[in-house]
């Protein structure tokens, strides 16, 4: 199959590379010339484990290429995927569909022959029908169908998620479009991975419902963690106890500083707005958004309390600033709420993150970047574990404690235990929900 992937952000690039590894001919298109020049030079503009190797393999095989020329890429394509950004629109919580509709219009002007135009971006219910209207209005002679194919990729494990998915969701309106999508995903059909074919609206809703549910699960355990602190329970044991129930499951039950990233904040806000627009408020989702904000504020208070309720003049070492490990993504990361609050309180903040500096330089002004945790904690008053990178899971706690001005740890990911920290020389250990 010939595929054009419009947009080389996280979703577009990973999807394009993986489709080419299925054996399809893929052209990834982006307006950003600098990004396309990087990709042509074999450089990956995002951090995703294994993506550089897979990309190089398929470029060498002649199945994958990069271009700023949308018209040439779309000409003769069997399917054109729209994988552009849909950020939250300022002021109203709506997903901003400007880039999606602009891409649809450009695609309409370039299509030749029958083409399936596939929305890969996360979009509100009804967007694919709007794409259909835009294409038909722009080019009344175009022979096309639209399809909804939401992504379910976890940053840090995206390639495995694409190649071994829990499910693939395809929203179509007729058999012809379904056959094209089936051919594109044929390698997964052959290996019996679940392919769910639905109508357009159901496919769009599945994406939002899935992310809102996961965000709810995270927020629920974070709220339980707050209560555990009041009553003397240990949220790690509570999580383990409820997670053994097959109806609940153990994933997304790890208490921490709140959810962030490219999907959950944006998609919960969009779902809440969709509900408001249809006079059917998403009350649980709206509460999840509010509670998640409160969780981040609670983390700031934990750090302040560890500093004897006085941040001014204190040195705080923060380990991890990306929203999760194995990514360089800083979008809506808890660090973007917590670190500015520390600096605003007068603290000197040093940070360490294996991949966070590229984006973090601009997003976290006023911090001092360090190469490793042992350098960061030299003379510090408190060390904060904020992102659970593997590099932070087996630290020499005795060495850390011995080099600090006051050996205090605020472990917002519950990586260590209080007994472990105190035995290693820390005078204070503060976890979440313990």
C-alpha positions in Angstrom: 0.0 0.0 0.0 1.1 3.6 -0.6 0.6 5.7 2.5 1.1 9.4 3.2 1.4 10.4 6.8 0.7 14.1 7.3 2.5 15.3 10.5 5.8 14.0 11.9 5.0 14.6 15.6 5.0 11.8 18.1 2.0 9.9 16.6 2.7 10.6 13.0 6.4 9.6 13.1 5.9 6.5 15.1 3.0 5.4 13.0 4.7 6.1 9.7 7.8 4.2 10.7 5.8 1.2 11.9 3.6 1.1 8.8 6.8 1.1 6.7 8.0 -1.8 8.8 4.8 -3.6 7.8 6.0 -3.4 4.2 4.1 -0.4 3.0 5.6 2.5 1.1 5.3 5.5 3.4 6.0 9.2 2.9 6.0 11.3 6.1 5.1 14.9 5.4 5.7 18.0 7.6 5.7 21.8 6.9 8.7 22.2 9.2 11.7 22.1 6.9 14.2 21.8 9.7 12.4 18.7 11.1 12.3 17.0 7.7 16.0 17.8 7.1 16.8 16.1 10.4 14.8 13.1 9.5 16.4 12.9 6.1 19.8 13.0 7.9 18.7 10.0 10.0 18.1 12.1 13.2 15.0 11.5 15.2 13.5 14.7 16.7 11.8 12.9 19.6 13.1 10.4 22.1 11.4 7.0 21.8 13.4 3.9 22.5 14.2 1.9 19.4 12.6 4.4 16.9 16.0 5.5 15.4 17.0 1.9 14.6 13.6 1.0 13.1 13.5 4.3 11.1 17.0 3.7 9.6 16.2 0.1 8.7 13.1 1.1 6.6 14.8 4.2 5.0 17.6 1.8 3.9 15.0 -0.6 2.5 13.4 2.2 0.4 10.0 2.0 2.1 10.2 5.2 4.2 10.9 8.7 3.1 10.3 12.3 4.3 9.1 15.4 2.5 7.7 18.9 2.8 5.7 18.3 -0.4 2.2 17.2 0.5 0.9 17.3 -3.0 3.5 14.7 -4.3 3.1 12.5 -1.2 -0.7 12.4 -1.6 -0.7 11.8 -5.3 -1.6 8.2 -5.9 -1.7 7.3 -2.2 -4.1 4.5 -1.1 -4.5 6.1 2.3 -3.6 9.5 3.7 -3.3 9.8 7.5 -3.9 13.0 9.3 -1.6 13.0 12.4 -1.3 16.7 13.2 -1.6 18.3 16.6 -5.0 18.9 18.3 -3.9 21.0 21.3 -6.4 22.3 23.9 -7.8 25.6 22.6 -7.1 28.5 24.9 -10.0 29.7 27.0 -12.7 27.0 26.3 -11.1 23.5 26.7 -12.0 22.6 23.1 -9.6 20.6 21.0 -8.1 23.0 18.4 -8.9 21.5 15.0 -7.2 24.2 13.0 -4.4 21.9 11.8 -6.7 19.0 11.1 -9.0 21.0 8.8 -6.1 22.8 7.1 -4.6 19.3 6.4 -8.0 18.1 5.1 -8.2 21.0 2.7 -4.7 20.5 1.4 -5.3 16.8 0.9 -8.5 17.4 -1.0 -6.6 19.6 -3.5 -4.0 16.8 -4.0 -5.9 13.6 -4.1 -5.9 11.6 -7.4 -8.0 8.5 -7.6 -9.8 6.8 -4.8 -8.2 7.6 -1.4 -9.1 6.8 2.2 -8.5 9.9 4.4 -7.8 8.6 7.8 -7.8 10.8 11.0 -5.1 9.5 13.4 -5.1 12.6 15.5 -7.3 12.6 18.6 -10.4 14.6 17.6 -13.8 15.3 19.2 -16.8 13.2 18.1 -18.1 14.5 14.8 -14.8 15.7 13.5 -14.5 13.0 10.8 -17.8 14.1 9.3 -16.5 17.7 9.2 -13.3 16.4 7.5 -15.6 14.7 4.9 -17.5 18.0 4.4 -14.2 20.0 4.0 -12.8 17.6 1.4 -16.0 17.4 -0.6 -16.4 21.2 -0.6 -12.8 21.8 -1.6 -12.7 19.2 -4.3 -16.3 18.1 -5.4 -14.8 15.5 -7.9 -12.6 13.8 -5.3 -13.2 10.1 -4.9 -12.6 9.3 -1.2 -13.9 8.0 2.1 -12.9 9.0 5.6 -11.9 6.7 8.4 -11.2 7.2 12.1 -8.2 5.3 13.4 -7.3 6.6 16.9 -3.9 5.8 18.3 -3.3 4.1 21.7 0.5 4.5 22.0 2.3 4.8 25.3 5.2 7.1 25.1 8.3 5.0 25.9 6.7 1.8 24.6 5.1 3.1 21.4 6.7 0.7 19.0 5.7 -2.4 20.9 2.2 -0.9 21.4 1.9 -0.4 17.6 3.3 -3.8 16.7 1.5 -5.8 19.5 -1.6 -3.7 20.2 -4.3 -4.5 22.7 -6.7 -3.5 19.9 -6.8 -1.5 16.7 -9.9 0.7 16.3 -11.2 1.6 12.8 -14.2 3.7 12.2 -15.6 3.6 8.6 -18.9 4.0 6.8 -18.6 1.4 4.0 -17.0 -1.8 3.0 -14.6 -0.2 0.5 -12.9 1.9 3.1 -12.9 -1.0 5.5 -11.1 -3.2 2.9 -8.4 -0.6 2.5 -7.9 -0.3 6.3 -7.9 -4.1 6.6 -5.1 -4.3 4.0 -3.1 -1.6 5.8 -3.3 -3.6 9.1 -3.1 -7.0 7.4 0.1 -8.0 9.4 -1.8 -7.6 12.6 -4.9 -9.4 11.3 -2.6 -12.4 10.4 -1.3 -12.5 14.0 -4.8 -12.3 15.4 -4.6 -9.0 17.2 -8.1 -7.6 17.8 -9.3 -5.2 15.1 -12.5 -3.5 16.1 -14.4 -1.9 13.1 -17.1 0.6 14.1 -18.9 3.6 12.9 -17.0 7.0 12.8 -18.6 8.4 16.0 -17.9 5.3 18.1 -14.3 5.2 17.1 -13.9 8.8 18.0 -15.6 8.2 21.4 -13.5 5.1 22.2 -10.3 7.2 22.3 -11.7 9.8 24.7 -13.4 7.3 26.9 -10.3 5.2 27.2 -8.1 8.1 28.2 -10.7 9.5 30.5 -11.1 6.2 32.3 -7.3 5.7 32.7 -7.0 9.3 34.0 -9.9 8.5 36.4 -8.1 5.4 37.7 -4.9 7.4 38.4 -6.8 10.2 40.1 -8.8 7.7 42.2 -5.7 6.1 43.7 -4.2 9.5 44.3 -7.2 10.5 46.2 -7.2 7.3 48.1 -3.5 8.0 48.9 -4.4 11.3 50.5 -6.9 9.5 52.7 -4.3 6.8 53.5 -2.1 9.5 54.9 -4.8 10.6 57.3 -5.8 7.1 58.6 -2.4 5.5 58.7 -2.8 3.1 55.7 -0.2 2.4 53.1 -1.4 3.1 49.6 1.0 0.6 48.0 -0.6 -2.2 50.0 -4.1 -0.8 49.2 -3.2 -0.7 45.5 -1.9 -4.2 45.5 -5.0 -5.4 47.4 -7.6 -3.9 45.0 -5.4 -4.5 41.9 -5.6 -8.3 42.5 -9.3 -8.1 41.7 -9.6 -9.1 38.1 -12.4 -6.6 37.6 -10.1 -3.7 38.6 -6.6 -4.8 37.5 -3.2 -3.5 38.8 -2.3 -1.0 36.1 -2.6 2.7 36.6 -2.9 2.2 40.4 0.4 3.8 41.4 0.0 6.8 43.6 2.1 9.8 42.6 2.1 13.6 41.7 -0.8 13.4 39.3 -1.1 12.6 35.6 0.4 14.7 32.8 1.6 14.2 29.3 0.4 14.8 25.8 -2.9 12.9 26.1 -4.7 12.8 29.5 -4.9 16.5 30.3 -5.9 17.4 26.8 -8.3 14.6 26.2 -10.1 14.9 29.6 -10.6 18.6 29.0 -11.9 18.0 25.5 -14.3 15.2 26.7 -15.6 17.6 29.4 -16.2 20.2 26.8 -18.0 17.8 24.5 -20.3 16.9 27.3 -21.0 20.6 28.0 -21.7 21.3 24.3 -24.3 18.5 24.2 -25.9 19.5 27.5 -24.7 16.3 29.1 -22.0 17.2 31.6 -19.2 14.6 32.1 -19.3 15.1 35.9 -16.8 12.3 36.8 -14.3 13.6 34.2 -14.7 17.2 35.3 -14.1 16.1 38.9 -11.0 14.1 37.8 -9.5 17.3 36.2 -10.1 19.3 39.4 -8.7 16.6 41.7 -5.7 16.1 39.6 -4.9 19.8 39.9 -5.3 19.5 43.7 -3.0 16.5 43.8 -0.1 18.6 42.3 -0.7 21.3 44.9 -0.5 18.7 47.6 2.9 17.6 46.3 4.1 21.1 46.6 3.0 21.2 50.3 4.8 17.9 51.0 8.1 19.5 49.8 7.4 22.7 51.7 6.7 20.7 54.9 10.0 18.8 54.4 11.7 22.2 54.3 10.3 23.1 57.7 7.5 25.1 56.0 10.1 27.5 54.5 11.3 27.2 50.9 13.2 30.5 50.9 17.0 30.0 50.8 16.6 26.2 50.6 18.3 24.0 47.9 16.0 21.4 46.4 17.4 18.6 44.1 14.6 17.3 41.8 15.2 13.9 40.1 13.1 13.6 36.9 11.1 16.3 35.2 9.5 14.6 32.1 5.9 13.5 32.7 7.0 9.8 32.7 10.2 7.8 32.2 11.5 6.8 28.7 10.4 10.0 27.0 11.5 13.6 26.5 8.0 14.8 26.6 7.3 17.7 29.1 3.7 18.4 28.1 1.7 19.1 31.3 4.3 17.3 33.4 3.8 17.7 37.1 7.2 19.3 37.2 5.8 22.3 35.4 3.5 23.0 38.3 5.8 21.9 41.1 9.2 23.4 40.2 7.9 27.0 39.5 6.2 26.9 42.8 9.4 26.0 44.6 11.3 28.7 42.8 8.5 31.2 43.5 8.9 30.3 47.2 12.6 31.3 47.1 14.2 27.8 46.7 17.2 27.1 44.5 16.3 24.2 42.3 18.7 21.7 40.7 17.3 19.1 38.3 18.4 15.9 36.8 16.7 14.1 33.9 18.1 11.7 31.3 16.1 13.3 28.5 14.3 16.3 29.9 16.8 19.1 29.2 16.0 19.6 25.5 12.4 20.8 26.3 13.0 21.7 29.9 15.6 24.4 29.2 12.8 26.7 27.9 10.0 25.4 30.2 11.8 25.5 33.5 13.7 28.8 33.6 15.8 29.4 36.7 16.8 25.8 37.4 20.3 24.5 37.5 20.7 21.3 35.3 23.0 18.6 36.7 24.4 15.5 35.0 23.7 13.0 37.8 21.8 12.8 41.1 25.0 12.7 43.2 26.1 16.1 41.8 22.6 17.5 42.3 22.3 16.7 46.0 25.6 18.2 47.0 24.8 20.5 49.9 21.0 20.3 49.1 18.4 20.5 51.8 15.9 18.0 50.3 15.9 15.6 47.3 12.6 15.1 45.5 12.0 12.0 43.3 9.5 13.2 40.7 9.8 10.9 37.7 10.6 7.2 38.1 13.4 6.7 35.6 15.2 3.4 36.0 18.4 5.5 36.7 16.8 6.6 40.0 15.6 3.2 41.2 18.9 1.9 42.6 20.6 5.0 44.0 23.3 4.7 46.7 21.1 6.3 49.4 23.9 6.4 51.9 26.1 8.4 49.5 23.2 10.8 48.7 22.4 11.4 52.4 26.0 11.9 53.3 26.5 14.7 50.8 23.4 16.7 51.6 23.1 19.7 53.9 20.1 18.1 55.5 19.3 14.5 54.4 15.6 14.7 53.6 13.8 12.8 50.9 10.4 13.5 49.3 9.6 10.4 47.2 6.6 11.3 45.0 6.8 7.9 43.2 7.2 5.7 46.3 10.4 4.2 44.8 12.0 3.6 48.2 10.6 2.9 51.7 10.9 4.9 54.8 12.9 2.2 56.6 15.3 2.0 53.7 15.8 5.7 53.6 16.2 6.1 57.4 18.6 3.2 57.5 20.8 4.9 54.8 21.1 8.1 56.8 18.2 10.2 55.8 16.6 12.1 58.7 13.3 12.5 56.9 11.4 10.4 54.4 8.1 11.5 52.9 6.2 9.3 50.4 2.7 9.5 48.9 -0.1 7.8 50.7 2.1 6.2 53.3 
